[in-house]
Every structure is written in structure tokens, then in C-alpha cells.
């Protein structure tokens, strides 16, 4: 059972999550060529205070610049 895990900031909009998981499933189905019911997609949402980039928590980057840095 092929599994894709996506880690990133929380996605509040449920329709966007549906779109993300559908498109990932579409890509996996195209690559593997087995029925789409075989794929698992897991979204792990990480709050900015729980992620560090370059020695700084993302929440510190956000408060300093008003946006999330590109990782």
C-alpha cells in the first residue's frame, strides 16, 4: 500500500485538503498504475512554534517578517 506523507503548516480550509490529497492520489495512481483505493495520504500539520529552520522557530520568522520563510 503506497503511502505519501505531507508535513507542513495547518491547512484550515477542508476543500483545500481534499484537493491536495486528491491531486497526490492522482499522481501516485499515474506513477504506480494500480487502483487508487490502494493509496494512503497522511497530512501532518505542524504549528509554526513546533518547527525550526536555520536555528529559529518559524513563529519567530513570522513575527519578524510577517510571512513564513521559504523552506
C-alpha positions as CSV (number, residue, x, y, z in Angstrom):
1,X,0.0,0.0,0.0
2,X,1.9,3.1,-1.2
3,X,1.8,5.9,1.4
4,X,2.5,9.6,1.0
5,X,3.1,11.8,4.0
6,X,2.9,15.6,3.7
7,X,4.2,17.8,6.5
8,X,3.6,21.5,6.7
9,X,1.7,24.3,8.3
10,X,-2.0,23.7,9.1
11,X,-4.5,24.0,6.3
12,X,-7.7,25.4,7.7
13,X,-9.8,25.0,4.5
14,X,-11.1,21.5,4.2
15,X,-11.7,21.9,0.5
16,X,-8.0,22.7,0.0
17,X,-7.1,19.5,2.0
18,X,-9.4,17.5,-0.3
19,X,-7.8,19.0,-3.4
20,X,-4.3,18.3,-2.0
21,X,-5.0,14.7,-1.2
22,X,-6.9,14.1,-4.5
23,X,-4.0,15.5,-6.6
24,X,-1.4,13.5,-4.6
25,X,-3.5,10.4,-5.1
26,X,-3.8,11.2,-8.9
27,X,-0.1,11.5,-9.2
28,X,0.5,8.2,-7.3
29,X,-2.0,6.4,-9.4
30,X,-0.3,7.7,-12.6
31,X,3.1,6.6,-11.3
32,X,2.3,3.2,-9.9
33,X,-0.6,2.3,-12.2
34,X,-2.6,0.4,-9.5
35,X,-6.1,1.3,-8.4
36,X,-6.5,4.5,-6.4
37,X,-8.0,2.7,-3.4
38,X,-4.6,1.3,-2.6
39,X,-3.0,4.7,-1.7
40,X,-2.8,6.3,1.7
41,X,-2.1,10.1,2.1
42,X,-1.3,11.4,5.6
43,X,-1.2,15.1,6.3
44,X,0.8,16.0,9.4
45,X,0.2,19.6,10.4
46,X,2.8,21.4,12.3
47,X,2.2,24.7,14.1
48,X,4.9,27.4,13.5
49,X,6.1,27.1,17.1
50,X,6.9,23.5,16.6
51,X,9.2,23.8,13.5
52,X,12.7,25.3,13.4
53,X,14.5,26.4,10.2
54,X,18.1,27.7,10.4
55,X,18.1,27.6,14.2
56,X,15.0,29.7,14.5
57,X,11.4,28.7,15.2
58,X,9.1,29.5,12.3
59,X,6.9,31.6,14.7
60,X,9.9,33.9,15.2
61,X,10.4,34.2,11.5
62,X,6.8,35.0,11.0
63,X,6.7,37.6,13.8
64,X,9.8,39.3,12.4
65,X,8.8,39.5,8.7
66,X,5.0,39.0,8.6
67,X,5.3,35.8,6.4
68,X,6.6,32.3,6.5
69,X,10.1,31.8,5.1
70,X,10.6,29.6,2.1
71,X,11.9,26.2,3.1
